[in-house]
Each structure stands twice: as C-alpha cells, then as structure tokens.
Amino acid sequence: MANNPSAFPLSDQVQTGAIEWGMTLRDYFAAQELVAMGTWVPSPSAIHGTPGAHKARARHAYAMADAMLAAREAGDGE
C-alpha cells in the first residue's frame, strides 16, 4: 500500500514517542469518498440500504482512498 501518513500531523513539539494521533490520510480520503457517494444516492431510502450495501460502500470508499494514495505517491496530481 502507498505511504499512509497522518491526515493532520502534529508538530514534533506536541507529538511525543511513537504514538500516532488522529486519523490517517487513508481514513480521511475514505471518509471524503463516502461524503461524495452520498451526493449521488438515487433516493433517500437507498441511504438506509442493507448491511451488505453499507459494507460494499465502505469497501468502495477504501478502494478509492487507496487509489488516491497511490496517485499521490506517484505524483499524478501534480
């Protein structure tokens, strides 16, 4: 998997030891993808779908996050 840094890193003066604070960039990208998917849900009832549909949306969001990290590492966004 591509490099997955902290989404909102703290300065070395605040962050101590090996403790990672906050969410990873992958988690942040996946959350943003879920927001984007919510804008094109065909109907309000579709939002409440089945547990299987929710898992599929989550898997899709993380697949997109992985693609974004890979593009970021490859410099595709520049």
N, CA, C and O atoms as a GROMACS GRO file, in nm:
protein
  312
    1MET      N    1   0.084  -0.119   0.000
    1MET     CA    2   0.000   0.000   0.000
    1MET      C    3   0.088   0.124   0.000
    1MET      O    4   0.201   0.122   0.050
    2ALA      N    5   0.037   0.228  -0.055
    2ALA     CA    6   0.109   0.354  -0.063
    2ALA      C    7   0.134   0.412   0.076
    2ALA      O    8   0.072   0.370   0.174
    3ASN      N    9   0.225   0.506   0.084
    3ASN     CA   10   0.254   0.576   0.208
    3ASN      C   11   0.124   0.631   0.266
    3ASN      O   12   0.046   0.692   0.194
    4ASN      N   13   0.101   0.610   0.394
    4ASN     CA   14  -0.022   0.650   0.460
    4ASN      C   15   0.008   0.734   0.584
    4ASN      O   16  -0.002   0.685   0.696
    5PRO      N   17   0.044   0.861   0.564
    5PRO     CA   18   0.078   0.947   0.678
    5PRO      C   19  -0.046   0.991   0.755
    5PRO      O   20  -0.159   0.961   0.716
    6SER      N   21  -0.022   1.062   0.862
    6SER     CA   22  -0.131   1.120   0.939
    6SER      C   23  -0.200   1.227   0.855
    6SER      O   24  -0.133   1.303   0.784
    7ALA      N   25  -0.333   1.234   0.861
    7ALA     CA   26  -0.407   1.334   0.784
    7ALA      C   27  -0.381   1.475   0.838
    7ALA      O   28  -0.374   1.571   0.761
    8PHE      N   29  -0.368   1.486   0.968
    8PHE     CA   30  -0.347   1.616   1.032
    8PHE      C   31  -0.232   1.603   1.131
    8PHE      O   32  -0.254   1.600   1.252
    9PRO      N   33  -0.109   1.597   1.079
    9PRO     CA   34   0.005   1.572   1.168
    9PRO      C   35   0.027   1.684   1.269
    9PRO      O   36  -0.003   1.801   1.243
   10LEU      N   37   0.078   1.645   1.383
   10LEU     CA   38   0.113   1.741   1.488
   10LEU      C   39   0.262   1.769   1.480
   10LEU      O   40   0.339   1.686   1.430
   11SER      N   41   0.301   1.883   1.528
   11SER     CA   42   0.444   1.914   1.528
   11SER      C   43   0.516   1.823   1.626
   11SER      O   44   0.454   1.769   1.718
   12ASP      N   45   0.645   1.806   1.607
   12ASP     CA   46   0.725   1.721   1.695
   12ASP      C   47   0.721   1.769   1.840
   12ASP      O   48   0.740   1.690   1.932
   13GLN      N   49   0.696   1.897   1.860
   13GLN     CA   50   0.692   1.950   1.995
   13GLN      C   51   0.568   1.904   2.070
   13GLN      O   52   0.567   1.896   2.192
   14VAL      N   53   0.462   1.874   1.996
   14VAL     CA   54   0.338   1.831   2.059
   14VAL      C   55   0.329   1.679   2.063
   14VAL      O   56   0.286   1.621   2.162
   15GLN      N   57   0.369   1.614   1.955
   15GLN     CA   58   0.361   1.469   1.945
   15GLN      C   59   0.487   1.408   2.006
   15GLN      O   60   0.599   1.444   1.969
   16THR      N   61   0.469   1.316   2.098
   16THR     CA   62   0.584   1.254   2.164
   16THR      C   63   0.579   1.103   2.147
   16THR      O   64   0.472   1.045   2.129
   17GLY      N   65   0.693   1.041   2.152
   17GLY     CA   66   0.701   0.897   2.144
   17GLY      C   67   0.653   0.843   2.010
   17GLY      O   68   0.654   0.914   1.910
   18ALA      N   69   0.612   0.717   2.011
   18ALA     CA   70   0.568   0.651   1.889
   18ALA      C   71   0.417   0.656   1.874
   18ALA      O   72   0.362   0.586   1.789
   19ILE      N   73   0.349   0.735   1.954
   19ILE     CA   74   0.203   0.742   1.949
   19ILE      C   75   0.161   0.820   1.825
   19ILE      O   76   0.210   0.930   1.800
   20GLU      N   77   0.069   0.763   1.749
   20GLU     CA   78   0.013   0.833   1.633
   20GLU      C   79  -0.118   0.898   1.675
   20GLU      O   80  -0.204   0.833   1.735
   21TRP      N   81  -0.133   1.024   1.645
   21TRP     CA   82  -0.253   1.097   1.682
   21TRP      C   83  -0.342   1.116   1.560
   21TRP      O   84  -0.294   1.137   1.449
   22GLY      N   85  -0.470   1.108   1.582
   22GLY     CA   86  -0.566   1.139   1.475
   22GLY      C   87  -0.579   1.029   1.371
   22GLY      O   88  -0.525   0.919   1.386
   23MET      N   89  -0.651   1.062   1.266
   23MET     CA   90  -0.676   0.965   1.160
   23MET      C   91  -0.565   0.968   1.056
   23MET      O   92  -0.491   1.065   1.042
   24THR      N   93  -0.556   0.858   0.984
   24THR     CA   94  -0.459   0.850   0.876
   24THR      C   95  -0.515   0.920   0.753
   24THR      O   96  -0.635   0.948   0.744
   25LEU      N   97  -0.428   0.947   0.660
   25LEU     CA   98  -0.470   1.008   0.535
   25LEU      C   99  -0.566   0.914   0.461
   25LEU      O  100  -0.661   0.960   0.397
   26ARG      N  101  -0.541   0.783   0.469
   26ARG     CA  102  -0.630   0.685   0.405
   26ARG      C  103  -0.771   0.695   0.463
   26ARG      O  104  -0.869   0.696   0.388
   27ASP      N  105  -0.782   0.703   0.596
   27ASP     CA  106  -0.913   0.716   0.660
   27ASP      C  107  -0.981   0.846   0.617
   27ASP      O  108  -1.102   0.847   0.591
   28TYR      N  109  -0.906   0.954   0.609
   28TYR     CA  110  -0.961   1.083   0.569
   28TYR      C  111  -1.013   1.077   0.425
   28TYR      O  112  -1.123   1.123   0.396
   29PHE      N  113  -0.931   1.020   0.335
   29PHE     CA  114  -0.975   1.007   0.195
   29PHE      C  115  -1.100   0.921   0.186
   29PHE      O  116  -1.192   0.954   0.111
   30ALA      N  117  -1.105   0.810   0.260
   30ALA     CA  118  -1.223   0.722   0.256
   30ALA      C  119  -1.347   0.796   0.306
   30ALA      O  120  -1.455   0.782   0.249
   31ALA      N  121  -1.331   0.873   0.412
   31ALA     CA  122  -1.445   0.949   0.465
   31ALA      C  123  -1.495   1.050   0.363
   31ALA      O  124  -1.616   1.069   0.347
   32GLN      N  125  -1.402   1.115   0.294
   32GLN     CA  126  -1.443   1.212   0.192
   32GLN      C  127  -1.513   1.143   0.076
   32GLN      O  128  -1.606   1.198   0.018
   33GLU      N  129  -1.469   1.023   0.041
   33GLU     CA  130  -1.534   0.947  -0.065
   33GLU      C  131  -1.676   0.910  -0.024
   33GLU      O  132  -1.767   0.913  -0.107
   34LEU      N  133  -1.697   0.875   0.103
   34LEU     CA  134  -1.833   0.844   0.150
   34LEU      C  135  -1.923   0.966   0.138
   34LEU      O  136  -2.040   0.954   0.102
   35VAL      N  137  -1.870   1.083   0.169
   35VAL     CA  138  -1.947   1.206   0.154
   35VAL      C  139  -1.984   1.227   0.008
   35VAL      O  140  -2.099   1.259  -0.024
   36ALA      N  141  -1.888   1.208  -0.082
   36ALA     CA  142  -1.914   1.225  -0.224
   36ALA      C  143  -2.017   1.124  -0.274
   36ALA      O  144  -2.104   1.159  -0.353
   37MET      N  145  -2.008   1.000  -0.228
   37MET     CA  146  -2.106   0.899  -0.269
   37MET      C  147  -2.246   0.937  -0.222
   37MET      O  148  -2.344   0.910  -0.290
   38GLY      N  149  -2.255   1.000  -0.107
   38GLY     CA  150  -2.385   1.040  -0.054
   38GLY      C  151  -2.454   1.144  -0.140
   38GLY      O  152  -2.576   1.158  -0.133
   39THR      N  153  -2.379   1.217  -0.220
   39THR     CA  154  -2.440   1.321  -0.304
   39THR      C  155  -2.510   1.264  -0.425
   39THR      O  156  -2.589   1.334  -0.489
   40TRP      N  157  -2.482   1.137  -0.461
   40TRP     CA  158  -2.547   1.079  -0.577
   40TRP      C  159  -2.630   0.956  -0.546
   40TRP      O  160  -2.659   0.876  -0.635
   41VAL      N  161  -2.671   0.941  -0.419
   41VAL     CA  162  -2.760   0.831  -0.384
   41VAL      C  163  -2.892   0.855  -0.455
   41VAL      O  164  -2.948   0.964  -0.443
   42PRO      N  165  -2.945   0.756  -0.529
   42PRO     CA  166  -3.063   0.777  -0.610
   42PRO      C  167  -3.189   0.818  -0.535
   42PRO      O  168  -3.272   0.891  -0.589
   43SER      N  169  -3.205   0.772  -0.413
   43SER     CA  170  -3.323   0.811  -0.337
   43SER      C  171  -3.290   0.807  -0.188
   43SER      O  172  -3.199   0.735  -0.147
   44PRO      N  173  -3.365   0.884  -0.107
   44PRO     CA  174  -3.336   0.883   0.036
   44PRO      C  175  -3.345   0.743   0.097
   44PRO      O  176  -3.270   0.712   0.189
   45SER      N  177  -3.436   0.659   0.048
   45SER     CA  178  -3.449   0.525   0.105
   45SER      C  179  -3.325   0.441   0.077
   45SER      O  180  -3.297   0.346   0.151
   46ALA      N  181  -3.251   0.474  -0.030
   46ALA     CA  182  -3.131   0.397  -0.063
   46ALA      C  183  -3.021   0.417   0.042
   46ALA      O  184  -2.934   0.331   0.058
   47ILE      N  185  -3.025   0.528   0.112
   47ILE     CA  186  -2.923   0.556   0.214
   47ILE      C  187  -2.933   0.454   0.326
   47ILE      O  188  -2.833   0.418   0.388
   48HIS      N  189  -3.054   0.407   0.353
   48HIS     CA  190  -3.075   0.315   0.466
   48HIS      C  191  -3.055   0.170   0.427
   48HIS      O  192  -3.073   0.084   0.512
   49GLY      N  193  -3.020   0.138   0.304
   49GLY     CA  194  -2.998   0.004   0.250
   49GLY      C  195  -2.969  -0.106   0.350
   49GLY      O  196  -2.984  -0.089   0.471
   50THR      N  197  -2.928  -0.217   0.299
   50THR     CA  198  -2.899  -0.335   0.380
   50THR      C  199  -2.758  -0.327   0.438
   50THR      O  200  -2.675  -0.249   0.391
   51PRO      N  201  -2.730  -0.408   0.541
   51PRO     CA  202  -2.593  -0.411   0.593
   51PRO      C  203  -2.492  -0.447   0.484
   51PRO      O  204  -2.380  -0.396   0.484
   52GLY      N  205  -2.530  -0.533   0.391
   52GLY     CA  206  -2.441  -0.568   0.281
   52GLY      C  207  -2.410  -0.448   0.193
   52GLY      O  208  -2.298  -0.432   0.147
   53ALA      N  209  -2.511  -0.364   0.171
   53ALA     CA  210  -2.490  -0.243   0.090
   53ALA      C  211  -2.396  -0.147   0.161
   53ALA      O  212  -2.312  -0.083   0.098
   54HIS      N  213  -2.410  -0.136   0.293
   54HIS     CA  214  -2.322  -0.048   0.370
   54HIS      C  215  -2.177  -0.098   0.363
   54HIS      O  216  -2.085  -0.018   0.348
   55LYS      N  217  -2.157  -0.229   0.374
   55LYS     CA  218  -2.023  -0.286   0.366
   55LYS      C  219  -1.964  -0.262   0.227
   55LYS      O  220  -1.845  -0.232   0.214
   56ALA      N  221  -2.047  -0.275   0.125
   56ALA     CA  222  -1.999  -0.252  -0.012
   56ALA      C  223  -1.956  -0.107  -0.030
   56ALA      O  224  -1.854  -0.080  -0.094
   57ARG      N  225  -2.033  -0.014   0.025
   57ARG     CA  226  -1.996   0.129   0.016
   57ARG      C  227  -1.865   0.155   0.089
   57ARG      O  228  -1.780   0.230   0.040
   58ALA      N  229  -1.848   0.094   0.206
   58ALA     CA  230  -1.724   0.113   0.283
   58ALA      C  231  -1.604   0.056   0.206
   58ALA      O  232  -1.499   0.120   0.199
   59ARG      N  233  -1.620  -0.064   0.149
   59ARG     CA  234  -1.510  -0.123   0.071
   59ARG      C  235  -1.476  -0.034  -0.048
   59ARG      O  236  -1.359  -0.014  -0.079
   60HIS      N  237  -1.578   0.020  -0.114
   60HIS     CA  238  -1.555   0.109  -0.228
   60HIS      C  239  -1.480   0.235  -0.183
   60HIS      O  240  -1.386   0.279  -0.249
   61ALA      N  241  -1.522   0.292  -0.071
   61ALA     CA  242  -1.457   0.414  -0.020
   61ALA      C  243  -1.309   0.390   0.007
   61ALA      O  244  -1.226   0.474  -0.025
   62TYR      N  245  -1.275   0.276   0.067
   62TYR     CA  246  -1.134   0.246   0.095
   62TYR      C  247  -1.057   0.212  -0.032
   62TYR      O  248  -0.938   0.242  -0.042
   63ALA      N  249  -1.124   0.151  -0.130
   63ALA     CA  250  -1.057   0.127  -0.259
   63ALA      C  251  -1.022   0.259  -0.326
   63ALA      O  252  -0.914   0.274  -0.382
   64MET      N  253  -1.114   0.355  -0.320
   64MET     CA  254  -1.087   0.487  -0.376
   64MET      C  255  -0.977   0.558  -0.298
   64MET      O  256  -0.891   0.625  -0.357
   65ALA      N  257  -0.978   0.544  -0.166
   65ALA     CA  258  -0.873   0.605  -0.083
   65ALA      C  259  -0.737   0.547  -0.119
   65ALA      O  260  -0.638   0.620  -0.128
   66ASP      N  261  -0.731   0.416  -0.140
   66ASP     CA  262  -0.605   0.353  -0.180
   66ASP      C  263  -0.558   0.406  -0.315
   66ASP      O  264  -0.439   0.429  -0.335
   67ALA      N  265  -0.652   0.426  -0.407
   67ALA     CA  266  -0.616   0.481  -0.539
   67ALA      C  267  -0.566   0.624  -0.525
   67ALA      O  268  -0.471   0.663  -0.594
   68MET      N  269  -0.627   0.702  -0.437
   68MET     CA  270  -0.582   0.839  -0.416
   68MET      C  271  -0.442   0.843  -0.356
   68MET      O  272  -0.360   0.926  -0.395
   69LEU      N  273  -0.415   0.754  -0.260
   69LEU     CA  274  -0.281   0.748  -0.201
   69LEU      C  275  -0.178   0.708  -0.305
   69LEU      O  276  -0.068   0.764  -0.308
   70ALA      N  277  -0.211   0.611  -0.390
   70ALA     CA  278  -0.118   0.567  -0.493
   70ALA      C  279  -0.090   0.680  -0.592
   70ALA      O  280   0.024   0.701  -0.632
   71ALA      N  281  -0.195   0.752  -0.632
   71ALA     CA  282  -0.177   0.864  -0.725
   71ALA      C  283  -0.093   0.974  -0.660
   71ALA      O  284  -0.008   1.036  -0.725
   72ARG      N  285  -0.116   0.997  -0.531
   72ARG     CA  286  -0.041   1.100  -0.458
   72ARG      C  287   0.108   1.061  -0.454
   72ARG      O  288   0.195   1.146  -0.476
   73GLU      N  289   0.136   0.934  -0.427
   73GLU     CA  290   0.274   0.888  -0.417
   73GLU      C  291   0.343   0.893  -0.553
   73GLU      O  292   0.462   0.921  -0.562
   74ALA      N  293   0.267   0.865  -0.660
   74ALA     CA  294   0.322   0.866  -0.794
   74ALA      C  295   0.336   1.007  -0.852
   74ALA      O  296   0.396   1.026  -0.957
   75GLY      N  297   0.278   1.105  -0.781
   75GLY     CA  298   0.285   1.242  -0.830
   75GLY      C  299   0.186   1.270  -0.941
   75GLY      O  300   0.202   1.366  -1.016
   76ASP      N  301   0.082   1.186  -0.953
   76ASP     CA  302  -0.017   1.203  -1.060
   76ASP      C  303  -0.101   1.330  -1.045
   76ASP      O  304  -0.160   1.375  -1.143
   77GLY      N  305  -0.107   1.386  -0.927
   77GLY     CA  306  -0.189   1.505  -0.907
   77GLY      C  307  -0.116   1.635  -0.935
   77GLY      O  308  -0.174   1.743  -0.920
   78GLU      N  309   0.009   1.626  -0.974
   78GLU     CA  310   0.088   1.748  -0.994
   78GLU      C  311   0.083   1.794  -1.138
   78GLU      O  312   0.144   1.895  -1.173
   0.00000   0.00000   0.00000
